[in-house]
Amino acid sequence: MKKIAELRVPTNVLIHLLGWVAHYWLTASRNQTSEFEGNIYVAAASFFLLYIPLFYTVWFIVGYCAVRRAWKFCFLLLLLFYPTLVSITYLMIYKVFPLYDIVFYNSEYRLTWIDLFSTLIVEYCKLLVHVFLFRLILWGIRSIAVLKKQKNENSELKEQQLRFVLDGHFQYNVLSSVANQLALKGNWEFARSLGRLGSVQRYSYEKTHARLTMINLREEVNQVESLIDVLRLQYGNNDVVEYVKKGTVDGHKVPPVLLLSFMDNVLKYASVNDTGRSIKIKIDCQDDMFTFVAINKFENKRGFRRSSGIGLSSIQERLDLLAQQRYSLRYGARFGYFFVELTIKKSEHGSA
């Protein structure tokens, strides 16, 4: 992921540079007329000294508001920026550039303020079109790169599954058989937990191979609760896990096996002792969003392994594709605890 981020910046810079070179050449070629006074190439370069800062000012405004989906605020800022654009343009063209013998107009014609305002309305619209068009091009290039990367990752994942993973139904049947044997011997608690673990394993296998993008949150929560039972049985203490669930899970959606990925790390790396609760799982569902929190004690030497399982960086890339701007993911270590906090908002269509 880090290498991709390092490569993306030079690519964007190269695209911007090529765009400006092409724009400069077209501007200079289009204005080579007998009515123009002075060197057209110097004048075009001076024009871009004015145009480029204005372009990236609008670029920043649009990008800042797009991330926050504040389009009304964006429209207001762009509207207020127009008088500033007129003032700066007039000052540079009629006051600053002439000091260096750089002119953009016929010396016999003087532009009035009315002409300037009307002309710059058209030029400002062109500037906005340039910004949005260029952003659209870059978005398309990034989307193609992401899709290509996702395709490669899917191929690698499929190859790993074919090479290393046993058939999910076979594993489920084995666990069910062991659970039945334990039940026959009267060990109902172990049999029930083992059966639930088998159900979680089968659920994970089926959802992974079903290629679903989003599922009902209730399905995932049921599996989380099954793993909490397994954790309590593993450590022989019901108080080892503090589980809190607020609100109703109905109406929310989540990528399949996402919460189980967090629970998998808790199962593997939680450091449990007899002093009290070492693991906390919280699911808070509201009308427009839900939050999942997992906190567990850990030892530095037992930190998350990056060589196996679904890493947190991979989870974040998956959320970028499926939840886009609707999620927030925080994780880290503090005072001997590792925490993960995921929030997913409902989409505009009414589902998380």
C-alpha positions in Angstrom: 0.0 0.0 0.0 2.9 2.4 0.9 4.6 1.7 -2.5 1.4 2.5 -4.4 1.0 5.8 -2.5 4.6 6.7 -3.3 4.0 6.0 -7.0 0.7 7.9 -7.2 2.2 11.4 -6.4 4.7 11.5 -9.3 2.1 10.2 -11.7 -0.3 13.0 -10.7 2.4 15.6 -11.0 3.4 14.3 -14.4 -0.3 14.5 -15.6 -0.6 18.0 -14.3 2.7 19.1 -16.0 1.6 17.5 -19.4 -1.7 19.2 -19.1 -0.2 22.7 -18.5 2.3 22.2 -21.4 -0.5 21.3 -23.8 -2.6 24.2 -22.5 0.3 26.7 -22.9 1.0 25.5 -26.5 -2.7 25.7 -27.5 -3.0 29.2 -25.9 0.1 30.5 -27.7 -0.9 29.0 -31.0 -4.4 30.3 -30.9 -3.4 33.9 -30.2 -0.7 34.3 -32.9 -2.5 37.1 -34.7 -1.4 40.4 -36.2 -3.6 42.4 -33.7 -1.5 41.2 -30.8 1.3 43.4 -29.6 4.5 42.0 -28.1 5.9 38.5 -27.8 3.0 36.0 -27.7 5.1 33.3 -25.9 6.1 35.7 -23.1 2.6 37.0 -22.8 1.2 33.4 -22.6 3.7 32.5 -19.9 2.8 35.6 -18.0 -0.9 34.7 -18.4 -0.2 31.3 -16.9 1.6 32.9 -13.9 -1.8 34.4 -13.2 -4.0 31.5 -14.3 -2.3 28.7 -12.5 -2.6 30.0 -8.9 -6.3 30.8 -9.6 -6.8 27.3 -11.0 -5.3 25.6 -7.9 -7.3 27.9 -5.6 -10.5 26.7 -7.2 -9.0 23.1 -7.3 -8.5 23.2 -3.5 -12.0 24.7 -2.8 -13.7 21.9 -4.9 -11.5 19.2 -3.4 -12.1 20.4 0.2 -15.8 20.6 -0.2 -16.1 17.3 -2.2 -14.6 15.3 0.7 -17.1 16.8 3.1 -20.0 16.8 0.5 -20.5 20.4 1.3 -21.7 21.5 -2.2 -23.7 24.5 -1.0 -20.7 25.8 0.8 -18.6 25.1 -2.3 -21.0 27.1 -4.5 -20.9 30.0 -2.1 -17.1 30.1 -1.9 -16.8 30.0 -5.7 -19.4 32.7 -6.0 -17.5 34.9 -3.6 -14.2 34.2 -5.3 -15.4 35.8 -8.6 -15.0 39.5 -7.5 -11.6 38.6 -6.2 -10.7 37.1 -9.5 -11.9 40.2 -11.4 -9.8 42.5 -9.1 -6.7 40.4 -9.4 -7.0 40.1 -13.1 -7.5 43.8 -13.7 -4.6 44.7 -11.4 -2.2 42.2 -13.1 -3.2 43.0 -16.7 -3.4 46.8 -16.5 -1.0 47.7 -13.7 1.7 45.0 -13.1 2.4 43.4 -16.5 2.6 46.7 -18.5 5.5 47.7 -16.2 7.5 44.8 -17.8 6.2 45.6 -21.3 3.9 42.7 -21.3 0.5 43.5 -22.8 -2.6 41.3 -23.6 -4.6 43.9 -25.5 -4.4 46.4 -28.4 -3.1 49.7 -27.2 -5.9 51.5 -29.0 -8.6 49.7 -27.0 -9.3 50.0 -23.3 -11.5 47.5 -21.6 -14.2 49.0 -19.4 -15.2 47.5 -16.1 -18.5 46.2 -17.6 -16.6 44.5 -20.4 -14.1 43.1 -17.9 -16.9 41.7 -15.7 -18.7 40.1 -18.6 -15.6 38.7 -20.2 -14.4 37.2 -16.9 -17.7 35.5 -16.3 -17.0 33.5 -19.4 -13.4 33.0 -18.4 -14.4 32.0 -14.9 -16.8 29.4 -16.3 -14.0 28.1 -18.4 -11.8 27.9 -15.4 -14.5 25.9 -13.5 -14.9 23.5 -16.4 -11.1 23.0 -16.6 -11.0 22.1 -12.9 -14.0 19.7 -12.9 -12.8 18.1 -16.2 -9.3 17.6 -14.9 -10.6 16.2 -11.6 -12.8 13.8 -13.6 -9.9 12.6 -15.7 -7.7 12.0 -12.6 -10.7 10.2 -10.9 -11.0 7.9 -13.9 -7.3 7.1 -13.9 -7.4 6.3 -10.2 -10.5 4.2 -10.6 -8.9 2.1 -13.4 -5.8 1.6 -11.2 -7.9 0.6 -8.2 -10.0 -1.9 -10.3 -6.8 -3.4 -11.7 -5.3 -3.7 -8.3 -8.5 -5.3 -6.9 -8.5 -7.8 -9.8 -4.9 -8.8 -9.1 -5.7 -9.1 -5.3 -8.7 -11.3 -6.1 -6.6 -13.5 -8.3 -4.0 -13.9 -5.6 -6.6 -14.5 -2.9 -8.2 -17.2 -5.1 -4.9 -18.8 -5.6 -4.1 -18.8 -1.9 -7.5 -20.3 -1.2 -7.0 -23.1 -3.7 -3.5 -23.8 -2.4 -3.9 -23.5 1.4 -7.6 -23.6 2.4 -9.5 -26.9 3.1 -13.1 -27.2 2.0 -15.3 -25.1 4.3 -18.1 -27.7 4.4 -15.6 -30.4 5.3 -14.3 -28.4 8.3 -17.9 -27.6 9.4 -18.8 -31.3 9.3 -15.7 -32.2 11.3 -16.6 -29.6 14.0 -20.2 -30.7 14.0 -19.2 -34.3 14.5 -16.9 -33.5 17.4 -19.7 -31.4 19.0 -22.1 -34.3 18.7 -19.6 -36.6 20.4 -19.2 -34.1 23.3 -23.0 -33.8 23.6 -23.3 -37.6 23.9 -20.8 -37.5 26.7 -22.8 -34.8 28.5 -20.4 -31.9 27.9 -23.2 -29.6 26.6 -21.3 -26.3 27.1 -18.3 -27.3 25.0 -20.6 -29.0 22.4 -22.6 -25.8 22.0 -19.6 -23.5 21.7 -17.9 -25.9 19.3 -21.1 -26.0 17.2 -21.2 -22.2 17.1 -17.6 -22.1 16.1 -18.4 -24.5 13.2 -21.3 -22.2 12.2 -19.0 -19.2 12.2 -16.5 -21.1 10.0 -19.2 -22.1 7.6 -20.6 -18.6 7.5 -17.2 -17.1 6.8 -16.5 -19.6 4.0 -19.9 -19.2 2.3 -19.9 -15.4 2.5 -16.4 -15.2 1.1 -17.2 -17.4 -1.9 -20.6 -15.7 -2.5 -18.8 -12.5 -3.7 -21.4 -10.3 -1.9 -20.5 -6.6 -1.5 -22.8 -5.8 1.5 -24.9 -7.9 3.8 -27.3 -7.2 6.7 -25.5 -6.2 9.8 -27.6 -8.7 11.8 -26.0 -11.6 10.1 -22.5 -10.4 11.0 -23.5 -9.5 14.6 -24.9 -13.1 15.1 -21.4 -14.5 14.2 -19.7 -11.9 16.5 -21.9 -13.1 19.4 -21.0 -16.7 18.6 -17.3 -15.9 18.8 -17.8 -14.0 22.1 -19.2 -17.3 23.5 -16.1 -19.1 22.2 -13.9 -16.5 23.9 -15.7 -16.9 27.2 -15.4 -20.7 27.0 -11.7 -20.5 26.0 -10.8 -18.6 29.1 -13.4 -20.2 31.4 -14.7 -16.9 32.5 -17.8 -15.1 31.4 -16.5 -11.8 32.7 -13.4 -11.9 30.4 -15.5 -10.2 27.7 -17.6 -7.1 28.2 -20.2 -7.1 25.4 -22.5 -4.1 24.9 -25.1 -3.8 22.1 -27.2 -0.7 21.8 -30.0 0.1 19.3 -31.4 -2.1 16.6 -29.2 -3.6 13.9 -32.0 -3.8 11.4 -31.6 -1.6 8.3 -27.8 -1.4 8.5 -25.4 -3.2 6.1 -21.7 -4.1 6.3 -19.2 -5.9 4.0 -19.3 -9.6 4.7 -16.8 -11.1 7.3 -15.5 -7.6 8.1 -16.4 -7.6 11.8 -15.2 -11.2 12.0 -11.8 -10.0 10.8 -11.5 -7.8 13.9 -12.7 -10.6 16.1 -10.1 -12.9 14.5 -7.4 -10.6 15.8 -9.0 -10.5 19.2 -9.1 -14.3 19.3 -5.5 -14.7 18.3 -3.7 -11.9 20.2 -5.7 -10.9 23.3 -3.7 -11.1 26.5 -6.1 -12.3 29.2 -5.4 -12.4 33.0 -7.3 -13.0 36.1 -7.5 -9.3 37.2 -10.7 -8.5 35.3 -12.1 -7.9 31.9 -9.5 -7.9 29.2 -11.8 -7.7 26.1 -14.6 -5.2 25.3 -16.9 -5.5 22.3 -19.4 -2.7 21.7 -21.9 -2.3 18.9 -23.9 0.9 18.9 -26.6 1.3 16.2 -28.3 4.6 15.5 -30.7 5.7 12.9 -28.1 6.8 10.3 -25.0 4.9 11.3 -23.5 2.1 13.4 -20.3 1.9 15.4 -18.3 -1.3 16.2 -15.6 -1.1 18.8 -13.2 -3.9 19.8 -10.7 -3.3 22.7 -8.3 -5.9 24.1 -5.2 -6.1 26.2 -2.1 -7.2 24.3 1.6 -7.7 24.8 4.0 -6.1 22.4 5.6 -9.4 21.6 2.1 -10.7 20.6 1.2 -7.8 18.4 -0.8 -8.2 15.2 1.0 -10.3 12.7 1.1 -8.7 9.3 2.0 -11.9 7.4 -1.3 -13.8 7.8 -5.1 -13.1 7.9 -6.7 -10.0 6.7 -4.6 -7.0 7.7 -6.1 -3.7 8.8 -4.6 -2.0 5.8 -6.4 -4.5 3.5 -9.7 -3.9 5.5 -9.3 -0.1 4.9 -8.8 -0.6 1.2 -11.9 -2.8 1.1 -13.9 -0.1 2.9 -12.6 2.5 0.4 -14.1 0.5 -2.4 -17.4 -0.5 -0.7 -18.2 2.3 1.7 -16.2 5.2 0.1 -16.8 8.4 2.0 -19.3 6.8 4.5 -17.0 5.2 6.9 -14.3 6.1 9.5 -11.8 3.6 10.8 -9.5 4.2 13.8 -7.1 1.8 15.4 -4.0 1.8 17.5 -2.3 0.9 20.8 -2.7 2.8 24.1 -1.6 1.9 27.6 -1.3 -1.8 26.8 -4.6 -2.0 24.9 -5.2 -2.3 21.2 -8.4 -0.8 19.9 -10.4 -0.7 16.7 -13.3 1.6 16.1 -15.3 1.4 12.9 -18.3 3.6 11.9 -20.3 3.2 8.8 -23.1 5.6 7.8 -26.1 4.6 5.9 -26.0 5.4 2.2 -28.4 7.8 0.5 -30.5 4.9 -0.5 -31.2 4.1 3.1 -28.7 1.3 3.9 -25.4 1.4 5.6 
